[in-house]
Structure formats: structure tokens, C-alpha cells
Amino acid sequence: MPKPFPTALIVHGGAGARGPAEERAPRKRAMMAAVKAGAAILRGGGSALDAVIASVVILEDDPLFNAGYGSTLNFDGAIEMDASVMTTSTDGARAGAVAAVSRVKNPVRLARAVMEHTPHVMLAGTGAERFARDRGFELCDPEAIIAPRARERFLARIQGQNETGFPREKHGTVGAAAVDSQGQLAAATSTGGVPGKMVGRIGDSAIIGAGTFASRVAAASATGHGESIMMASLCRATIEALGGALGRSDPTRIAEHKIAELIAPRGFEAGLILVDRKGRIGYAHNAETMEVAIFDSLGALQHAWAAPMSRARRPRN
């Protein structure tokens, strides 16, 4: 009987500003709830795909995170959410994504349905919502899934009160990456996008290879400046570099290298989490902070406000 693979999971709550002090404790509780939900699935012999979906759904349901119910609002004061998922095993890779959806409470679940029940990788807008209805998803009134916190921040932005009312929000995404006892890898990412974005803007969270990617080597989820992450195909580039290192470099070092090489020189910020097939976990970012919660291959659970990588650090040739 084959030896089971070490299981591991990492969840992120976005890279950017640290946020108000009064939100940090409830954010930590939500992050720990998310990682515990995924860890319980992995401990029970469940799949990495089920684990990352369970983790991300908990954060989509929490108004403190920019995804699902907590999504920030676009220029018109509406929500347009993006999400994607990718999983891989000995049978190959599968992926699904949705973009610019406004009537589905948990877009990451809809992204999974696209992967499992269509011949496509991505559906967007009204087409994605029609598919959701056909698959039995409850379609919500868009106003009903706008959190009061998001509405307040939208009003503060349009009234020019960023400095006197609420902190300026720079980035926001949630995501997870995991490996299960069968060696299957999966990653999922979900976001409400950039606060005040143009109507119809789609970010990296919906783009396979950019905001989400999984291969037989590792799985990764990104957060930060979406346009830069898309241009760099950050998750795919990082996993390919990790595979090229043949296990000689740890995932955190590879993540730091790719952010330093592909994102930082352009003056933008990004964060990255990843798990490889050996159960090794890595994460890095160059923003003010990035919140992570971890279930490691030894079974330990932990939460961290990850410090940014050194601005002086440069990629090595």
C-alpha cells in the first residue's frame, strides 16, 4: 500500500495595509476558523480541493475580507466578484473560474462548478450567473450581499474622506493552497477586486496561472496588484521555478525571488502562498503585511501577520 503524502494547507487573507486595530482579533478568528475547516477535511482523508474550497468559503462569508459578502464596491457602487480554483493529480489538471459576478454569495463554489460541469475554464457576468441558476445556486439580490462595511467605505471614498474616515484600502483577496494524503494539490482564490475599480474590470484572481495555479509540483494563490500579477503570471512562474529547483530550494525562497524579480521592480505589491507535493509551505510578500493561517505537515495550526520581505533583497542569478 503506498505511503500517504504529508498533508498541509495555507490560507491568506490578502496583502496590503494592516487595517484598523479593532478588526485584527476578529480577522484572526476567521482565519483560524478557515484553516481549521480545511485541516479537518485533510485529517479525515479528504481532498485538497474540498479543503481549499471550505477554507475560502468561510472567508467569503465574513464581511472583514474583500471576497464574497465582504467585497469592495466598484466605481458605480456595485459588487463584481472574481474567483478561481485549480487542482491536479496523476490524472492531470483541472481548473475553473468566474469573473464579474454579482448575484452569487460564494463565487469560489461557482468556479468549482464551472470546472466540474462545463467544458470551459471561465464564465463571466450574466453568463456565469445563468449557469449558476441552472446548477441550482441561489441567485441573490446584489444589494443583499453588500456588507455595511463595504458600503460605508464606498461612501467615504466618493466623498473624499479616505484620510478622515476609513483607512485607504489597497489590495484584498483571499485564497488557499493544499496538498492531501493522495498527493493531490489544489488552490483557490476569491476577491471583490480593487475598491472603486472600473465597471467590468477583471483581476488576477480569476486568471489561471496568475492568481491561482496548481501543477504536480505545487499549488499557489496570489494577492496584491492584480494587473502586475497577471502580466507576470506570478503563480505559474513561481511554481515552475520551484520545480526547476528540484527540491533544492524551499518554497518561501522561491516566492521571495519571484516577487523581487517580477513585481517589486515595477513599484507594485504582491503576496503569494504555496504548498508543494512534499507538504512544504511557503509565503512571501512586499506589502505592509499579509495575513496567513497554516496547517503544516506535522499537524500544527498557526496564524501570522507575515512581515514583508526585505526591500533590499534582489533576485540572484
C-alpha positions in Angstrom: 0.0 0.0 0.0 1.5 3.4 -1.0 2.7 5.6 1.8 0.3 8.6 2.2 1.6 12.1 1.4 2.1 14.6 4.1 -0.9 16.9 4.2 -0.6 20.7 4.5 -2.7 23.8 4.0 -2.1 27.6 4.0 -4.7 30.3 3.8 -4.2 34.0 3.1 -6.5 37.0 3.9 -4.9 39.4 1.4 -1.7 41.5 1.3 -1.8 45.3 1.9 -2.3 47.6 4.8 -2.6 46.1 8.3 -6.1 47.7 8.8 -7.8 49.0 12.0 -6.7 47.6 15.3 -10.2 46.6 16.3 -10.5 44.3 13.3 -7.4 42.3 13.9 -8.7 39.9 16.5 -11.9 39.0 14.6 -9.9 38.6 11.4 -7.6 36.2 13.2 -10.5 34.2 14.5 -11.9 34.0 11.0 -8.6 33.0 9.5 -8.2 30.2 12.2 -11.7 29.0 11.5 -10.9 28.8 7.8 -7.7 26.8 8.3 -9.3 24.5 10.8 -12.2 23.7 8.4 -9.7 22.8 5.7 -7.4 20.9 8.1 -10.4 18.8 9.3 -11.0 17.7 5.8 -7.4 16.8 5.2 -7.1 15.0 8.5 -10.2 12.9 7.6 -8.6 11.8 4.3 -10.5 14.3 2.2 -9.3 16.0 -0.9 -7.1 19.1 -1.2 -9.8 20.6 -3.4 -12.5 20.2 -0.8 -10.1 21.7 1.8 -9.3 24.9 -0.1 -13.0 25.4 -1.0 -14.1 25.0 2.6 -11.4 27.5 3.8 -12.2 30.1 1.2 -15.9 29.9 1.7 -15.5 30.8 5.4 -13.6 34.0 4.4 -16.1 34.8 1.6 -18.9 34.8 4.3 -17.0 37.2 6.6 -17.5 40.9 5.9 -14.0 41.7 7.1 -12.4 40.2 4.0 -12.6 41.5 0.4 -14.3 38.5 -1.1 -17.9 37.3 -1.3 -20.1 39.2 1.2 -17.2 41.5 2.2 -16.4 42.5 -1.4 -15.5 46.1 -2.0 -17.6 48.1 -4.5 -16.7 49.3 -8.0 -17.0 52.8 -9.4 -20.7 52.6 -9.6 -21.2 51.2 -6.1 -21.8 47.6 -7.1 -20.0 44.4 -6.5 -18.3 42.4 -9.2 -16.5 39.3 -7.8 -13.9 37.1 -9.3 -12.8 33.6 -8.2 -10.9 30.6 -9.5 -9.8 27.1 -8.5 -7.3 24.6 -9.9 -6.5 21.1 -8.8 -4.1 18.5 -10.1 -3.4 14.8 -9.6 -1.9 11.9 -11.5 -4.9 12.2 -13.9 -3.9 15.7 -14.9 -5.0 19.3 -14.1 -8.4 20.9 -14.0 -9.4 24.5 -13.5 -12.5 26.7 -13.3 -13.1 30.4 -12.8 -15.8 33.1 -12.7 -15.5 36.8 -13.3 -17.6 39.9 -12.7 -20.4 38.1 -10.9 -22.7 40.0 -8.6 -25.5 37.6 -7.6 -23.7 34.5 -6.1 -22.7 34.6 -2.4 -19.8 32.2 -2.8 -18.1 32.7 -6.2 -15.4 30.1 -5.4 -18.1 27.4 -5.3 -19.3 28.6 -8.7 -15.8 28.5 -10.0 -15.6 24.8 -8.9 -18.9 24.1 -10.7 -17.5 25.6 -13.9 -14.5 23.3 -13.6 -16.6 20.2 -12.9 -19.7 20.7 -15.0 -18.7 22.6 -18.2 -16.1 22.2 -21.0 -14.8 25.7 -20.2 -12.4 27.2 -17.8 -14.0 30.6 -17.2 -17.5 32.1 -17.3 -18.2 35.8 -16.7 -21.0 38.2 -15.8 -24.6 37.3 -16.7 -23.5 34.1 -18.4 -21.9 32.8 -15.2 -25.0 33.8 -13.2 -27.2 31.9 -15.7 -25.1 28.9 -15.3 -25.3 29.3 -11.5 -29.1 29.3 -11.7 -29.1 26.2 -13.9 -26.9 24.4 -11.5 -29.2 25.2 -8.6 -27.2 28.0 -7.0 -29.4 30.6 -5.2 -29.2 33.9 -7.0 -29.2 36.8 -4.6 -30.2 40.4 -4.9 -26.9 42.2 -5.5 -27.8 44.7 -2.8 -28.3 41.9 -0.3 -24.7 40.7 -0.5 -23.1 44.1 0.0 -21.8 44.3 3.6 -22.5 47.5 5.5 -18.7 47.9 6.0 -18.2 47.9 2.2 -21.0 50.4 1.7 -19.5 52.8 4.3 -16.1 52.7 2.7 -17.6 53.3 -0.8 -19.4 56.4 0.5 -16.2 57.6 2.2 -14.3 57.2 -1.0 -16.8 59.1 -3.1 -17.0 61.9 -0.5 -13.2 62.2 -0.4 -13.0 61.1 3.2 -10.3 58.4 3.0 -7.9 60.2 5.3 -10.6 61.3 7.9 -13.0 58.4 7.8 -11.7 55.0 6.8 -8.2 53.6 6.0 -7.3 53.5 2.3 -7.8 50.0 1.0 -5.0 49.0 -1.4 -5.5 45.3 -2.0 -7.7 42.5 -0.9 -8.1 38.8 -1.8 -8.5 35.6 0.0 -7.0 32.2 -1.0 -5.8 28.8 0.0 -3.4 26.1 -1.2 -3.2 22.5 0.0 -1.9 19.0 -0.6 -3.8 15.9 0.5 -2.8 12.4 1.6 -3.1 11.2 -2.1 -0.6 13.8 -3.2 -3.3 15.9 -5.0 -2.7 19.6 -4.9 -5.3 22.4 -5.1 -5.5 26.2 -4.9 -8.4 28.6 -4.8 -8.6 32.4 -4.8 -11.6 34.8 -4.4 -11.9 38.6 -4.4 -14.1 41.6 -4.7 -11.4 43.4 -6.7 -9.9 46.8 -6.4 -12.0 49.4 -4.5 -13.5 51.9 -6.9 -12.5 49.8 -10.0 -13.9 50.5 -13.4 -17.1 48.5 -14.1 -16.2 45.2 -15.8 -12.6 45.2 -14.6 -11.3 41.6 -14.0 -8.3 40.9 -11.9 -5.8 38.2 -11.4 -8.0 36.2 -9.0 -10.0 34.9 -12.0 -6.9 34.1 -14.1 -5.4 30.7 -14.0 -1.6 31.0 -13.9 -1.8 34.5 -12.4 -3.8 34.5 -9.2 -4.2 30.7 -9.0 -2.2 27.8 -10.2 -1.5 24.1 -9.4 0.7 21.5 -11.0 2.2 18.2 -9.9 4.9 20.2 -8.2 2.9 22.7 -6.1 -0.2 24.8 -5.7 -0.3 28.6 -5.2 -2.6 31.6 -4.7 -1.7 35.2 -5.1 -2.9 38.6 -3.8 -1.9 42.2 -4.5 -1.8 44.4 -7.5 -3.8 42.3 -10.0 -2.5 43.8 -13.2 1.1 43.2 -12.3 0.3 39.6 -11.1 -1.4 38.9 -14.5 1.5 40.4 -16.5 3.9 38.2 -14.6 1.8 35.0 -14.5 3.0 35.0 -10.9 1.7 31.8 -9.5 2.7 29.7 -12.6 6.1 31.4 -12.8 6.8 30.7 -9.1 5.7 27.0 -9.3 7.8 26.5 -12.4 10.8 27.9 -10.7 10.2 25.7 -7.7 10.0 22.7 -10.0 13.2 23.8 -11.7 15.0 23.9 -8.3 14.4 20.1 -8.0 13.6 20.5 -4.3 16.9 22.2 -3.5 15.3 25.5 -2.5 12.4 26.0 -0.2 9.0 27.4 -1.4 9.4 30.7 0.6 12.8 31.4 -1.0 11.3 30.8 -4.5 8.3 33.0 -3.7 10.5 35.8 -2.4 12.7 35.6 -5.5 9.8 35.8 -8.0 8.2 38.8 -6.2 11.5 40.5 -6.2 12.1 39.7 -9.8 8.7 40.2 -11.4 6.7 42.6 -9.2 8.8 44.8 -7.0 10.9 46.4 -9.8 7.7 47.9 -11.3 6.8 49.5 -8.0 3.9 47.3 -7.1 3.0 45.0 -4.3 2.0 41.3 -4.3 1.8 38.4 -1.9 2.0 34.7 -2.6 1.3 31.4 -0.7 2.1 27.9 -1.9 2.3 24.3 -0.8 4.4 21.7 -2.6 3.8 17.9 -3.0 6.1 17.2 -0.1 3.9 19.3 2.3 6.3 22.2 2.4 4.7 25.6 2.8 5.9 28.9 1.6 4.7 32.5 1.6 6.2 35.9 0.8 5.0 39.5 0.1 6.3 43.0 -0.3 3.3 44.9 1.1 2.8 46.3 4.6 1.6 42.9 5.8 -0.1 39.7 4.7 -2.3 37.6 7.0 -1.8 33.8 6.8 -3.0 30.8 8.7 -1.2 27.4 8.4 -1.9 23.7 8.9 1.6 22.2 8.5 2.6 18.7 7.7 3.3 18.0 11.4 -0.4 18.8 12.2 0.3 22.2 13.8 -2.0 25.2 13.4 -0.8 28.7 13.5 -1.7 32.3 12.5 0.7 35.1 11.5 0.8 38.6 10.3 3.7 38.0 7.9 6.4 40.6 7.8 7.3 41.9 4.3 10.4 40.6 2.5 13.4 43.0 2.7 13.1 45.8 0.2 16.9 45.5 -0.3 16.5 41.8 -1.4 17.2 41.3 -5.1 16.8 38.2 -7.2 20.0 36.1 -7.6 21.1 34.9 -10.9 
